[in-house]
Amino acid sequence: MIISVTSAAADGATTTAVGMALTWPRACWLVEADPAGGSAVLAGYLGGRHVHDRSVVDACVAASHGQLSVLLSELVLPLIDLGAHPAAL
C-alpha cells in the first residue's frame, strides 16, 4: 500500500505521516521527499539529532547512475527502536 500526504505548507501533513508510520501494523517506510531538501521529520520528531544534507534530487541523480540502493542505505533512519514497534512484538 502506498499513501501520500502532500501539500505545500499544509498544517499537519508531516505530523499525520509520522503518526501513520509509527502506528502502521507492519514495518513501513516514511519517505520525506522535499525537493528543496528540508526535513520537518529530522528537525521535529527526531529532534535535529541527524545531519540532513541530501534531498530527493540526490536520489534522482543516484538512480540515474544505478546507485539508488547505495544512497538509500546511507539515508534510512529508524523512527523508533524496532524492538518497541507494535508489529515486532
N, C-alpha and C positions, 0 to 999 in steps of 0.2 A: 504494500500500500504506500502511496506517495501522497503527502499532504503538503500543501503550500500555503504559508501565511505570509502574504506580501503586501506592502504598501509603503509609499514614501511617507515617512514621519507619522505613521499610524500609531496612535496610542494603544499600547497593549499587544502589538503584534509579536514582539520578541518575548514578552512575558508569557503569552499564550503558547508560543513554540517551545520554550523551555519547559513549561508546565506539562505539555503533551509528551515531550521526550522523557521527562522524569517519571511520568506515570504510565507510559506505554507498557503493555503487559509482556513484551518481549524486548530483546536487545534492538536498538534502533540508532539511527544516525540523525543528528540535528546539523543541517548544513546552513551556515550563515554565509551568504554569498553576496555581500555588498560589493558592487564593482569599484567603489571608492576605497575599499579596504577597511572601513570602520567595523568595529565589533562591540555591539552592546552586550553580548554574552560574556566576552572576555573582561570587559570593563565592569559590568554589573554583577552577574551571577558568580563569575569566577574571581571577582574582586581585584582585577588587574594583576594577578599573580603570574601571568604568562605574557611573553613578548608577542606582539602581533605585528608582523612585518610582511604579510602576504595578503593577496586579495584573489578574487575569482579570476582576475586577469592572469595571475601567475599560474593558476590551474589550467587555463586555456592554452597558455604557451607550453606548459609541461605536456599537456595532452597532444599538442601538435608535434612534439618531439618524442612521443612514445614514453614519456616519463611520468605520467599522471599517478601511477601507483606508488612511485618513489616519493613524489611530493605529498601525497595523501598520508603516507606512513609517517612523514615528518610533522604533519599538521594535526592529526587526530588527537583530541584530548578527551579523556573521560569526564562526564559531568558529575558522576558520583562513583564511589567505590563499588565495583561490580558485586562484591560480597554483600552489600547493603541493598542492592537493587531487588525489588519485589519479585521480578522474574527469575532471579538467580536463587531465590530461597526455596 
